[in-house]
C-alpha cells in the first residue's frame, strides 16, 4: 500500500499528460471525452505548476480533479484512496487546510453546477465499496464535461450558459495557477450543486505580492519605546491598576515596551526580516489580502470582454468568494483561535464594560474595520462626559421648575387669561391655566442651562474630532501605517465593460484603437438622472412631511368636536404623539428605499474604482437619509407657528385648514418630543431589532432550505461540515457604509438639536454600548470573514462629521434664538420689566383681540362654553391692541425681539466657532510621543542600512586586499606563474549582512 501511495504522489513530470501543461487553458487539464478509450495513466492528471514537493523530486502537488467520483481508476488506486480517506476531514482540520493537511486554505471560490442526484450516491459508494467503483463510475458523467453515457438518453445535457460558465471557470483557474496560486477543488460536499475551489498562496507568491503591495513587515531589529518618567509614570501606573478589571484578556492589548522596526517587504532584503517561522510570518489576514489582489488582477479573456473576479461574481460564474474564518467559536474541544478569543473577549454582551481589543480586531479583520470599531469606541467614550453634563442640565431644570416665574404665572388660575380658539367654529375659548403641565414641562428643557449646554456640545464636538485624530495617529504608528499612501485601485468591472463598449463602437466607426476612458459626456445622462432623482426624493420627503402636517391639522379639528372634556383637553398630546409615530414609520421605510436608490444612482454613474464608488454612494445616501431623518424636526423647530396669521386673518391651507400654532409654552417642548421619539425609535427598531432580527431570519430560512435538502440524505447530514461550507451559509459582508451611516445620523441627533433635548447624549451612549457588542457579534458569528483592507483613516466620514459639527453650531444658535423663549425673556428682563424680575412676562408676550372682529363663519359655535361672554381674547404674538390706531399691526416690541434674536445668532455662532477653532489649534493632531517614535524609527532604519553598506564596503576592501597581495606574490615569481595568477583577480562578491 505504501508503494502505491508513493507511486501515486510522485508521478514524473515527463508523464504523457505533461504535454498539456501549456495548453490554451493555462494548465487546467482536461480528461478525454471517453474514459473507456483513455490510457490508464490518464486516470489522474496533475499539473506541473501544482507541485509542492521539493524541486529535486518534481512530484505531484494536487490531483487536478473535480471530485474523486469523477475519475475511473483501477483496484489498487481505489484501495489506496480508501485507505487515505479514513479520516480526511481531521487531517485537513475540517477544511482549513488542503487534503494533505499542510497547505493552508487562504481563499475560497464557490460556484453552482448541475449534477444528477445519482452522483452523490456513487461518491459515497466509492468510499465504502471500492469493488463496484469502476463499473459504476464509467456510467456517470463528469461534472461540466460532455461525456457520452450508455444511459445518456435519460440524462439531460447541460445548457449553453452552464457550459459557458464552466469554460470561463476553467480558464480563470488556469490563469490563477499561472500566477503561482495552488488550487484544490471539492464538489463532494453536503450542499448539493455547490462546488468549492480552495486557494493556497505558496511562500514565493506571498513574498512577490508583499513586495508589490509594499506591505510593511517586522524586521529583526527591535527598539525600546519611550516611557514616561516621574509623575506621569506614577499616574499611568495608577490608572493601569484601576482599569485592569476592564481590560480585555488578550495578549495584543497589553502595553508594549519594545517594538519591532518595520520596513516594506523586499525579496532582496529578506535577511532583514524575522523569517524564523515562515508559516506565521504572513498572518491569515495578510494572506487573504494578497490572494484577493491576485484574484482582482487575474482576468478571464475568453468571454466577450475581460473579466476579473468581480465580473465573474456579477455574472454568476462564481456565486461567492471569501476568506475563511480561523475556526469555530463555540462548542466542545474547539482549538484556541483568534475568532474564539474575539467572541469571548469582545463579541459578548457580558463584557460590555471592557475596552475593545482593537489590535486583535485589526489583526483578524484588517485596518479598515479596526478603525471603524476604534472610532466607535472613541465616540462612545466621549459621550460619557456629554451625558453627565446633559443629566446635570436636566436635573437643574427639574430643580428650578417651581421657581420659574413664567410657568407659575401660566398655572395661576387667578390671572384668568382667556385665550382665542385654536380652530374655527368647533373650537371654543380656553383658559391659559389649562396648559400648565405643558409650560412646566417646557422649563425642563428651556432654561438658561440649555444655552450653556449648547456651547459645551459645540466645544465637545471639536474636542472629539481632535481626540480622534490623535487616536488615529497612535493606531497608524502601532499598525505600521505611517507613510502609507493608498494607491489607485483596479478599475471596476462595470467601468471596464463600458470602456470596452465605447472602444468597440469607435473601432467600428473610425477604426481607432487608442485606449478609451469615460468622459463627462458619456456620464451626462447618468448625472442628469442623479440630479432629477435626488430632487424627486427630497421633494417626496417634503411632500410626506406636508401630508403629516395636514393630518395633524385635520385630526386636531376632528378631536376638538369631541363632546367629552377629557378628549378636548388631550387634543395636543394625542395629535403630537400619533404624528411623530407616523413620521418614525415613514422615516424607517424611506431609509431602506433611499439606500437602494442611492446605490442604483451610483451604479449608473459607472465610477472608475471601488473607492470612487463608495464615496459617491456615501454622499448620496447621507444626503437622502439626512433629509429624511431631520425634515420633520426642522419643521417643528423653525416653521411651526411662524406663518399662522392672527385671529380674524388666519393663514389657510387649501382654504379650509388653519396652520398649526405652537403651545403657549412654545414649540421647544414639542421639538423635544419629536426628537426623542424619532431618535429612540430609529435606534431601537432600525439599528438594533433590524440588525438582530433580519440576519437571524435569513439564517433561519437558509437552515430550513438546507434541512429540506438534507432530509433526502441522512448520511450526508451526519457528516461534520467543512469550514468553507459553514462559512458559505453565513451572510456576505456588505461593507461598513450602513454601520457608519447609523452612527453619523445619531451624531446629528446628539449635536444638531441638543439645545432642545439635553438627554440625547445619554440615550446615544446607552445605544452605543449595545451597538458595539451587537456589531462585534455580527462580524464574528453572523458574517463571512471580510477581506482585510488597509486604511489609515475613516475616509469621507471624517469630513461629514466636521460638516455636522459646524452645522450644529448654526442650528443650535437658531434653536435657542427663535424656537425657545430665551431671547424674549432677556429682552423683557432688561428692557420692559418694571422691577427687574420676570413678573408680567407672560402678559407681555400676549396680544389682545376683539371677538367682534372675527371673520364671518369663523367665530366659535359655543361662545359661552367657559360660562361667561368673552369680548377680548388673547393670542401669542407681538401686535398692536384693537383699541390702537393701527390695530393688529406688528408692534415695535416684535422688532426689538427680532433684532436681539439675530444679534444672538451672530454672536453665538462666531464665539463658538472661534472657541472650536482655538481647541483645534491648541491640540496637536499628532501626539508628541508618537512623533518622536516615528522620528526614532526613521533614524534607526537609516542606521540599519548604513551598517549594511559599511559591512559591504569592508568586505569589498578585504577582497581587494587579498587580490592585491595575491598579485604581488605573483609578480615576485616567474612570468608563467604570473599569468596563471592573473586569472585569480576576479571580481569580489558582497554578501548581505544579518542585522
Secondary structure, 3 states (H helix, E strand, C coil): CHHHHHHHHCCCCCCHHHHHCCCCCCCCCCCCCCHHHCCHHHHCCCCHHHCCCCCCCCCCCCCCCCCHHHCCCCHHHHHHHHHHCCCHHHHCCCCCECCCCCCECCEEEEEECCCCCHHHHHHHHHHHCCCCHHHHHCCCCCCCCCCCCCCHHHCCCCCHHHHHHHHHHHHHHHHHHHCCEEEEEECCCCCCCEEEEEEEECHHHHHHHHHHHCCEEEEEEEEECCCCCCHHHHHHHHHHHHHHHHCCCCHHHCCCCEEEEEEECCHHHHHHECCCCHHHHCCHHHHHHHHHHHHHHCCECCCCCCECHHHHHHCCCCCEEEECCCCCCCCCCCCCCHHHHHHHHCCCHHHCCCCCCHHHHHHHHCHHHHHHHHHHHHHHHHHHHHHHHHHHHHHHHHHHHHHCHHHHHHHCHHHCCEECCCCCCCCCCEEHHHHHHHHHHHHHHCCHHHHHHHHHHHHHHHHHHHHHHHHHHHHHHHCCCCCCCCCCCCECHHHHHHHHHHHHHHHHHHCCCCCCCCCHHHHHHHHHHHHHHHHHHHHHHHHHHHHHHHHHHHHHHHHHCCCCHHHHHCHHHHHHHHHHHHHHHHHHHHHHHHHHHHHHHHHHHCCCEHHHHHHHHHHHHHHHHHHHHHHHHHHHHHHCCCCCEECCEECEECCCEECCCCCCCCCHHHHHHHHHHHHHHHHHHHHHHHHHHHHHHHHHHHHHHHHHHHCCCHHHHHCCCCHHHHHHCCECCCCCHHHHHHHHHHHHHHHCCCCCCCCHHHHHHHHHHHHHHHHHHHHHHHECECCCCCCCCCCHHHHHHHHHHHHHHHHHHHHHHHHCCHHHHHHHHHHHCCCCCCCCHHHHHEEEEEHHHCCCCCCCCCCCCCCCCCCEEEEECCECCCCCCCCCCECHHHHHHHHHHHHHHHHHHHHHHHHHHHHHHHCCCCCHHHHHHHHHHHHHHHHHHHHHHHHHHHHHHHHHHHHHHHHHHHHCCCHHHHHHHHCCCCCCCCCCCCC
